[in-house]
Amino acid sequence: MALKWKHIDLGLSSLGVSAYLSVTQSLNKVEGRALVQEPKTASGKRRVALSASLALVLRQYREAQEAMRMSVGELTDENYVCCHLDGAPLDPSTVSHAFAKVLRRAGLPPMPPYMA
């Protein structure tokens, strides 16, 4: 959830994992706030190779995100990949719940999004 466009190299089809997003409470609550933190272990910071098909999907997603954001501001490399239209990060629990719903509908066993 802390992945920013600057961490993705679509030319080399890779991305860098250098942070994770945690929340103090739900981001939907007034007190909730997002905290971007470094991985807990040295091996948590790493480069991940992307398949050609995933790199293509990310290119298309970025183009769609740029078109949607035109009304609220320019998309930059500092923006999160997965975010609200205004650039605010998504609440990780919202993403987890949506992912679980997709798995159920597809008849697949439960698993965290990072294992898919």
Wavefront OBJ file of the C-alpha trace (Angstrom):
o trace
v 0.000 0.000 0.000
v 3.032 2.290 0.312
v 4.109 1.663 -3.278
v 4.667 4.899 -5.156
v 5.133 5.333 -8.874
v 8.760 6.310 -8.246
v 9.377 2.746 -6.977
v 8.310 1.201 -10.293
v 10.639 0.947 -13.287
v 8.402 -0.039 -16.181
v 11.368 0.036 -18.579
v 13.149 -2.675 -16.590
v 9.883 -4.329 -15.491
v 10.694 -4.183 -11.785
v 9.623 -2.489 -8.617
v 11.350 -1.677 -5.371
v 9.872 -2.561 -2.016
v 11.197 -0.019 0.460
v 8.283 0.758 2.754
v 4.967 -0.439 4.058
v 1.838 1.376 5.126
v 0.354 0.921 8.566
v -2.508 2.797 10.131
v -3.096 3.921 13.689
v -6.828 3.261 13.236
v -9.111 3.060 10.260
v -8.298 5.882 7.860
v -12.037 6.509 7.620
v -12.072 7.657 11.246
v -11.116 11.185 12.198
v -8.118 10.072 14.282
v -6.881 7.517 11.767
v -3.654 8.341 9.996
v -1.368 6.541 7.617
v 2.192 5.807 8.645
v 4.739 4.857 6.027
v 7.482 2.814 7.630
v 10.563 0.938 6.490
v 10.407 -2.870 6.373
v 11.176 -4.559 9.683
v 14.087 -6.589 8.285
v 16.895 -5.879 5.823
v 15.510 -8.541 3.476
v 12.241 -6.590 3.409
v 13.886 -4.006 1.145
v 14.187 -5.621 -2.252
v 13.603 -5.378 -6.010
v 10.886 -7.520 -7.519
v 10.783 -8.521 -11.180
v 7.493 -7.889 -12.972
v 6.118 -10.108 -15.694
v 5.653 -8.458 -19.081
v 1.868 -8.707 -18.686
v 1.934 -7.048 -15.240
v 4.182 -4.248 -16.535
v 1.649 -3.669 -19.340
v -1.265 -3.585 -16.870
v 0.625 -1.075 -14.692
v 1.307 1.154 -17.722
v -2.388 1.095 -18.623
v -3.390 1.722 -15.003
v -1.071 4.712 -14.726
v -2.537 6.209 -17.907
v -6.079 5.716 -16.563
v -5.075 7.167 -13.177
v -3.528 10.211 -14.885
v -6.744 10.805 -16.852
v -8.913 10.532 -13.711
v -6.674 12.839 -11.671
v -6.668 15.685 -14.192
v -9.514 17.358 -12.291
v -7.675 17.331 -8.930
v -4.043 17.749 -9.899
v -1.134 16.267 -11.752
v -0.009 12.694 -11.107
v 3.652 12.562 -10.084
v 6.130 9.840 -9.181
v 5.526 10.746 -5.512
v 1.890 9.581 -5.759
v 0.815 6.213 -4.423
v -0.049 3.562 -6.993
v -3.168 2.541 -5.050
v -4.891 5.659 -3.752
v -8.042 7.721 -3.672
v -8.630 10.210 -6.461
v -7.109 12.980 -4.323
v -3.914 10.949 -3.832
v -4.627 9.900 -0.238
v -3.614 6.314 0.521
v -6.267 3.611 0.694
v -6.999 1.993 4.041
v -5.281 -1.440 3.899
v -8.291 -3.137 5.527
v -10.560 -1.883 2.736
v -8.269 -3.443 0.146
v -8.061 -6.725 2.095
v -11.857 -6.957 2.370
v -12.330 -6.255 -1.348
v -9.665 -8.837 -2.246
v -11.333 -11.477 -0.017
v -14.645 -10.807 -1.766
v -13.053 -11.312 -5.200
v -11.498 -14.603 -4.043
v -14.850 -15.872 -2.702
v -16.630 -15.007 -5.950
v -13.912 -16.792 -7.937
v -14.183 -19.881 -5.714
v -10.590 -19.539 -4.523
v -9.323 -20.124 -0.982
v -8.643 -17.144 1.305
v -5.155 -15.647 1.081
v -3.561 -12.246 1.687
v -3.197 -10.021 -1.404
v 0.618 -10.179 -1.364
v 0.482 -13.962 -1.879
v -1.736 -13.830 -4.978
l 1 2 3 4 5 6 7 8 9 10 11 12 13 14 15 16 17 18 19 20 21 22 23 24 25 26 27 28 29 30 31 32 33 34 35 36 37 38 39 40 41 42 43 44 45 46 47 48 49 50 51 52 53 54 55 56 57 58 59 60 61 62 63 64 65 66 67 68 69 70 71 72 73 74 75 76 77 78 79 80 81 82 83 84 85 86 87 88 89 90 91 92 93 94 95 96 97 98 99 100 101 102 103 104 105 106 107 108 109 110 111 112 113 114 115 116
